[in-house]
Amino acid sequence: MQTGALISLALYFILMLAIGFYAWRKSTDSSEGYLLGGRNLHPAVAALSAGASDMSGWLLLGLPGALYAAGLVEVWIGIGLFVGALVNWIVVAPRLREQTESYGNALTIPEFLANRFPDKALALRVTSAIIIVLFFAVYTAAGLVGGGKLFETSFAGLFGDTGMSDYMTGIWLTAGVVLAYTMVGGFLAVSLTDFVQGCIMVVALVLMPLVVLTSDGGFGAATAQLNAIDPDFLSLTAGLSFIGFLSAITWGLGYFGQPHIIVRFMAIRSVPQVATARNIGMSWMGVALLGAIGVGITGRAYVEMNGLTLEDPETIFILLANTLFHPLITGFLLAALLAAIMSTISSQLLVSSSSLTEDFYRLFLRKNASERETVNVGRLFVALVALVAIYIARDPDSKVLGLVSNAWAGFGAAFGPLILLSLTWKRMTGAGAVSGLVVGAGVVILWIAMGWNKEFLGGPGVYEIIPGFVAAMAAIVGVSLAGKPTGDISNA
């Protein structure tokens, strides 16, 4: 099995590196080219790049694992995400594409905010850069945990006695390939690899549930088995409290503040092409989410019917890939999992690097740095953030969904209200923008530290994005109305 799977994985790695080399030849001679691909992304590439960098290993590990363990009630997370993504494409995408260019051709989100509110430019750039690097280190670690679990589960002992566990070997290998094409090819490499990875992911997610259903008696047999496990396993509402529903559905609020997703909107060729990208992206997302739901639900039926043991629900995709398919196909499916992981890691590393380069290095250390120097410094920061993420991910007991949920909430609360209002509300002020950033991130960090996302006032935990988002929105509106208007926008 390992030989066939390794052949497929090797071909996948070679393809990713080849794309990185192509992008290096085409778009790394300037900061705009390295950080935004020259604002010339085809709508399909932008759409699948946004989707693939969004979904990550969460789509093939976290969500199927949650459905495997708790049943169809966990689907509300996917529903909330789909609605949030659609609103993001409609409200944020066209405005951000236009305004980032009109406000000084901003290459990063912090730079756009600084140009939008010049009276608080320094505070906005520094604060947003800190928040981006902090939460992306955790988010990137979640992807590396997925890579570690893949190699620990599928290739135990393959690399011999390296002095590291299979888990850590998987983390270093995943990080190494991502670093290679991201550092070399920049944004264009990340976007093109995301496009290819998005195609691989959706094929795998459609294929796997279909094969599971045809291998053990079809839909009827799977349904009967799941009902035997728990009559409420296929219920959307069984055991669902109002707080639980709210915590699941409000995942969608996070979309407005995810820098690695909304930066794709900034790079689309033109504003009119945003609608085309939206239609492609939402179609991809709908199919991918249905496939992930299918993996979790049918995977539970398959495991029970065949008397298998699965210690970690988040590895159900890996178990099915190793059990049901020819080694070459298994390698393709594992490549799909790596695609989900690597597409997000590369996007997060590049956004973190761009923020450190444009909003720290150029701002404080080398204001007149040449384009070549800036690109090379950006590559260095990519490596540094990756090393921090590797350190965070070193615990093999880490949960992908838990790490993702924390980082997702941090970005959603800190940047979500800020991006929405800065693009649509003329009365917003720079002081309001800074207060929203600080309050949103602060409330999320406090909520997690106090454990209120697990238990709140003696009841079920409240997802930290809810208080963080509400508090940030209130802070922006309150501080802005108390101050004097300082800016204007053309697309409000």
C-alpha positions in Angstrom: 0.0 0.0 0.0 2.7 2.5 1.0 4.6 2.2 -2.3 1.5 3.0 -4.5 0.4 5.8 -2.2 3.8 7.3 -2.1 4.0 7.4 -5.9 0.8 9.5 -6.0 2.0 11.7 -3.2 5.3 12.2 -4.8 3.7 13.2 -8.1 1.5 15.7 -6.1 4.5 17.2 -4.4 6.4 17.6 -7.7 3.3 19.3 -9.3 3.1 21.8 -6.4 6.9 22.6 -6.7 6.6 23.0 -10.5 3.8 25.5 -10.0 6.0 27.4 -7.5 8.8 27.5 -10.0 6.4 28.8 -12.8 5.1 31.6 -10.5 8.7 32.5 -9.5 9.5 33.1 -13.2 6.3 35.1 -13.8 5.4 37.4 -10.8 8.1 37.9 -8.1 9.9 40.9 -9.4 7.9 43.4 -7.4 6.0 43.6 -4.1 2.6 43.8 -5.9 3.5 40.7 -7.9 4.8 38.7 -4.9 2.0 39.7 -2.5 -1.0 40.0 -4.9 -0.1 38.4 -8.2 -0.2 41.8 -9.9 -4.0 42.0 -9.2 -4.5 39.8 -12.3 -6.2 36.6 -11.0 -8.6 34.8 -13.3 -12.1 34.6 -11.6 -11.9 30.8 -11.4 -8.5 30.9 -9.8 -9.5 33.5 -7.3 -12.7 31.6 -6.5 -11.1 28.2 -5.9 -8.1 29.8 -4.2 -10.4 31.5 -1.7 -12.3 28.3 -1.2 -9.3 26.0 -0.8 -7.5 28.4 1.5 -10.7 28.7 3.5 -11.6 25.1 4.0 -8.2 23.6 4.9 -7.7 20.3 6.7 -10.9 21.3 8.7 -12.9 20.2 5.7 -11.5 16.7 5.5 -10.6 16.1 9.1 -12.4 18.4 11.5 -16.0 18.5 10.0 -16.2 14.8 9.1 -14.8 14.0 12.6 -17.5 16.1 14.3 -20.2 14.5 12.2 -18.8 11.0 12.9 -18.9 11.6 16.6 -22.1 13.6 17.2 -24.3 13.0 14.1 -26.0 15.2 11.6 -26.6 18.0 14.2 -23.1 19.2 13.5 -24.1 20.2 10.0 -25.2 23.6 11.3 -21.6 24.7 11.3 -21.5 24.0 7.5 -24.8 25.8 6.9 -23.5 28.9 8.8 -20.3 28.9 6.9 -22.1 28.7 3.5 -24.4 31.6 4.3 -21.5 33.7 5.7 -19.4 33.0 2.6 -22.2 34.0 0.3 -22.7 37.3 2.1 -19.0 37.9 2.1 -18.8 37.5 -1.7 -21.8 39.9 -2.2 -21.0 42.6 0.3 -17.2 42.6 0.9 -15.7 41.3 -2.3 -16.6 44.0 -4.9 -16.1 46.9 -2.4 -12.7 45.6 -1.2 -11.4 45.0 -4.7 -12.3 48.6 -5.7 -11.3 50.4 -2.5 -8.0 48.7 -1.8 -6.9 50.0 -5.3 -8.4 53.4 -5.0 -7.0 54.0 -1.5 -3.3 54.1 -2.4 -3.1 50.7 -4.1 -3.0 48.9 -0.7 -1.3 45.5 -0.9 -2.4 44.3 2.6 -5.4 44.7 4.8 -3.5 46.7 7.4 -2.3 49.1 4.7 -5.8 49.5 3.3 -7.1 50.4 6.8 -4.3 52.9 7.3 -5.1 54.5 4.0 -8.8 54.6 4.8 -8.2 56.2 8.2 -5.0 58.2 7.9 -5.3 59.9 11.3 -4.8 56.5 12.9 -2.6 54.9 10.2 0.3 53.8 12.5 -1.9 52.4 15.2 -4.0 50.4 12.7 -1.1 49.0 10.8 0.8 47.9 13.9 -2.3 46.5 15.8 -3.6 44.6 12.8 -0.2 43.2 12.0 0.2 41.9 15.6 -3.3 40.3 15.5 -2.7 38.7 12.1 0.6 37.1 13.1 -0.7 36.0 16.4 -3.8 34.2 15.2 -2.2 32.9 12.0 0.5 31.2 14.0 -2.3 29.2 15.7 -4.3 28.7 12.5 -1.2 27.5 10.6 -0.4 25.1 13.5 -3.9 23.6 13.0 -3.0 22.7 9.4 0.3 21.2 10.5 -1.5 19.1 13.0 -3.5 17.7 10.1 -0.3 16.9 8.2 1.2 15.2 11.3 -1.9 13.1 11.8 -1.9 12.0 8.2 1.7 10.7 8.3 1.3 9.2 11.8 -1.8 7.3 10.7 -0.9 6.2 7.2 2.9 6.0 7.1 3.9 4.8 10.6 7.6 3.8 10.6 8.1 4.5 6.9 10.9 7.0 7.5 12.8 4.8 9.9 14.5 6.0 13.0 14.9 9.7 12.4 14.9 10.6 16.0 11.4 12.1 15.5 8.0 10.6 15.9 6.0 9.9 12.7 3.8 12.8 13.8 6.6 15.3 13.8 8.1 13.9 10.6 4.8 14.6 8.9 4.7 18.1 10.3 8.2 18.9 9.0 7.6 17.3 5.6 4.3 19.2 5.1 5.8 22.5 6.2 8.9 21.9 4.0 7.0 21.5 0.8 4.7 24.5 1.5 7.6 26.7 2.4 9.4 25.7 -0.9 6.6 26.9 -3.3 5.4 29.8 -1.1 8.8 31.3 -0.5 9.7 30.9 -4.2 6.6 31.8 -6.0 4.6 34.1 -3.7 1.0 34.9 -4.1 0.6 33.6 -7.7 2.1 30.2 -6.6 -0.2 30.0 -3.7 -3.2 30.9 -5.8 -2.4 28.5 -8.6 -1.7 25.7 -6.3 -4.9 26.5 -4.4 -6.8 26.1 -7.7 -5.3 22.7 -8.4 -5.7 21.7 -4.8 -9.4 22.8 -4.8 -10.1 20.6 -7.8 -8.4 17.6 -6.1 -10.3 18.2 -2.9 -13.8 18.3 -4.4 -13.2 15.2 -6.5 -12.1 13.3 -3.4 -15.0 14.5 -1.4 -17.5 13.4 -4.0 -15.8 10.1 -4.7 -15.4 8.8 -1.1 -19.0 8.8 0.1 -20.2 7.2 -3.1 -17.7 4.4 -2.7 -18.6 3.9 0.9 -22.3 3.6 0.1 -21.8 1.1 -2.8 -19.4 -1.1 -0.7 -21.9 -2.0 2.1 -25.4 -2.2 0.9 -26.1 1.3 -0.1 -28.0 4.2 1.5 -30.7 2.0 3.1 -28.2 -0.2 4.9 -26.2 2.8 6.1 -29.3 4.6 7.4 -30.4 1.4 9.3 -27.0 1.1 10.9 -26.9 4.7 12.0 -30.4 4.5 13.5 -29.3 1.4 15.4 -26.4 3.3 16.8 -28.6 6.2 17.8 -32.1 6.9 16.6 -31.3 10.7 16.7 -28.0 10.3 14.8 -29.5 11.7 11.6 -31.6 14.4 13.3 -30.7 18.0 12.7 -32.2 19.2 16.0 -31.8 16.3 18.5 -30.1 17.5 21.7 -29.5 20.9 20.1 -29.9 23.8 22.5 -30.4 27.4 21.4 -26.8 28.3 22.5 -25.5 25.3 20.6 -27.4 26.3 17.5 -26.2 29.9 17.8 -22.6 28.8 18.4 -22.7 26.6 15.3 -24.5 29.0 12.9 -22.4 32.0 13.8 -19.2 30.4 12.4 -20.4 32.3 9.2 -19.6 35.6 10.9 -16.0 34.8 10.7 -15.7 35.2 6.9 -15.7 39.0 6.9 -12.5 39.1 8.9 -10.3 36.3 7.5 -7.3 38.0 5.8 -6.2 34.9 3.9 -9.7 34.7 2.2 -10.5 38.4 1.6 -7.1 39.1 0.1 -8.2 37.0 -2.9 -10.9 39.6 -3.5 -8.2 42.2 -3.8 -6.4 40.3 -6.5 -9.3 39.6 -9.0 -8.7 41.2 -12.4 -11.6 43.6 -12.1 -14.7 44.4 -10.1 -17.1 43.1 -12.8 -15.4 39.7 -12.6 -16.2 39.4 -8.9 -19.7 38.1 -9.7 -18.3 35.3 -11.9 -15.8 34.3 -9.2 -18.6 34.3 -6.6 -20.7 31.9 -8.6 -17.8 29.5 -9.2 -16.7 29.7 -5.6 -20.1 29.1 -4.0 -20.8 26.2 -6.3 -17.4 24.6 -5.3 -18.1 25.2 -1.6 -21.6 23.7 -1.7 -20.3 20.5 -3.3 -17.3 20.3 -1.0 -19.4 20.7 2.2 -21.9 18.1 1.1 -19.0 15.7 0.4 -17.5 16.4 3.8 -20.8 15.7 5.5 -21.1 12.5 3.5 -17.6 11.3 4.6 -18.5 11.8 8.3 -21.9 10.2 8.2 -21.2 7.3 5.8 -17.9 6.7 7.5 -19.5 6.1 10.8 -21.9 3.6 9.2 -19.0 1.8 7.5 -16.9 1.6 10.7 -19.8 0.2 12.7 -20.9 -2.3 10.0 -17.4 -3.7 9.6 -16.4 -3.8 13.3 -13.5 -1.4 12.9 -11.9 0.7 15.6 -11.3 4.4 15.2 -9.6 6.1 18.1 -9.6 9.6 16.6 -12.8 10.6 14.8 -10.9 13.3 12.9 -9.0 10.6 11.0 -12.1 9.0 9.4 -11.1 10.3 6.0 -7.7 8.7 6.3 -9.1 5.3 7.5 -11.5 5.1 4.6 -8.8 6.1 2.1 -6.5 3.3 3.4 -9.2 0.7 3.6 -11.4 1.0 0.5 -9.1 2.0 -2.4 -6.3 0.8 -4.5 -2.9 2.2 -3.3 -2.6 4.6 -6.2 -6.1 6.0 -5.5 -5.3 6.0 -1.8 -2.3 8.2 -2.6 -4.6 10.6 -4.6 -7.0 10.8 -1.7 -4.2 11.5 0.8 -3.0 14.1 -1.6 -6.4 15.7 -1.4 -6.1 15.8 2.3 -2.6 17.4 2.0 -4.1 19.8 -0.6 -6.7 21.0 1.9 -4.0 21.4 4.6 -1.3 23.0 2.4 -3.5 25.4 0.5 -4.5 27.1 3.8 -1.1 27.0 5.3 0.5 28.6 2.3 -2.1 31.4 2.2 -1.7 32.1 5.9 2.0 32.2 5.8 2.0 34.6 2.9 -0.5 37.0 4.5 1.5 36.9 7.8 4.7 37.6 5.8 3.1 40.4 3.8 1.9 42.1 7.0 5.3 41.8 8.7 7.1 43.0 5.6 4.8 45.9 4.6 3.5 46.9 8.1 6.7 46.4 10.2 9.9 46.1 8.1 9.0 48.8 5.6 7.3 50.9 8.2 9.9 51.0 10.9 13.2 49.5 9.6 13.7 50.2 5.8 11.2 52.7 4.4 13.1 52.9 1.2 13.8 49.2 0.8 14.0 48.1 -2.9 11.5 45.8 -4.4 14.0 42.9 -4.5 14.9 43.5 -0.9 11.2 43.6 0.1 10.5 40.3 -1.7 13.5 38.6 -0.1 12.5 39.8 3.4 9.0 38.5 2.8 10.5 35.1 2.1 12.4 35.2 5.4 9.2 36.1 7.3 7.4 33.2 5.7 10.0 30.8 7.2 9.9 32.5 10.6 6.1 32.2 11.0 6.3 28.6 9.9 8.8 27.8 12.6 6.5 29.3 15.3 3.5 27.3 13.9 5.6 24.1 14.0 6.4 24.7 17.7 2.7 25.2 18.5 1.7 22.1 16.6 4.2 19.8 18.3 1.6 18.3 20.6 0.1 15.2 18.9 -3.0 15.4 21.0 -4.0 18.7 19.4 -7.4 18.9 17.7 -7.7 20.4 14.3 -11.2 21.7 14.8 -10.4 23.3 18.2 -7.3 25.2 16.9 -9.2 26.3 13.8 -12.2 27.5 15.8 -10.1 29.7 18.1 -8.2 31.3 15.2 -11.3 31.7 13.1 -13.1 33.5 16.0 -10.1 35.7 16.6 -10.0 37.0 13.1 -13.8 37.1 12.7 -14.2 39.3 15.8 -11.2 41.5 15.3 -11.5 42.2 11.6 -15.1 41.2 10.7 -17.0 44.3 12.0 -14.0 46.5 11.0 -14.0 45.4 7.4 -17.8 45.5 7.0 -18.2 49.0 8.4 -15.0 50.5 6.8 -16.4 49.5 3.4 -20.0 50.5 3.9 -20.3 53.2 6.6 -19.1 56.8 5.9 -19.4 57.9 9.5 -16.8 55.4 10.8 -13.6 57.0 12.3 -10.0 55.9 12.8 -10.4 55.8 16.5 -13.5 53.5 16.1 -11.4 51.2 13.8 -8.6 50.8 16.4 -11.1 50.2 19.2 -12.9 47.5 17.2 -9.6 45.7 16.5 -8.5 45.7 20.1 -11.9 44.9 21.7 -12.7 42.1 19.2 -9.4 40.3 19.7 -9.3 41.0 23.4 -12.8 39.6 24.1 -12.0 36.4 22.1 -8.7 35.9 23.9 -10.4 36.5 27.3 -13.3 34.2 26.5 -11.0 31.3 25.6 -8.8 32.0 28.6 -11.7 31.9 31.0 -13.1 28.7 29.4 -16.4 30.3 28.6 -16.4 28.7 25.2 -16.7 25.3 27.0 -19.0 26.3 29.9 -20.8 29.6 30.5 -22.8 30.5 33.6 -23.3 26.8 34.4 -24.6 26.0 31.0 -23.1 25.0 27.6 -20.2 27.1 26.3 -20.8 30.1 24.0 -18.6 30.2 20.9 -16.2 33.1 21.4 -16.9 34.8 18.1 -20.3 35.8 19.3 -19.3 38.1 22.2 -16.2 39.2 20.3 -18.1 40.2 17.2 -20.8 42.0 19.1 -18.4 43.8 21.4 -16.2 44.9 18.4 -19.2 46.2 16.5 -20.5 48.1 19.5 -17.0 49.6 20.1 -16.7 50.8 16.5 -20.1 52.3 16.4 -19.9 53.9 19.8 -16.4 55.4 19.5 -17.1 56.6 15.9 -20.4 58.4 16.9 -18.6 60.0 19.8 -15.9 61.4 17.6 -15.6 63.6 14.5 -15.9 62.0 11.0 -12.4 61.6 9.5 -12.9 59.9 6.1 -15.2 59.1 3.2 -15.7 56.1 1.0 -16.8 55.9 -2.6 -18.8 52.7 -2.4 -20.8 52.9 0.7 
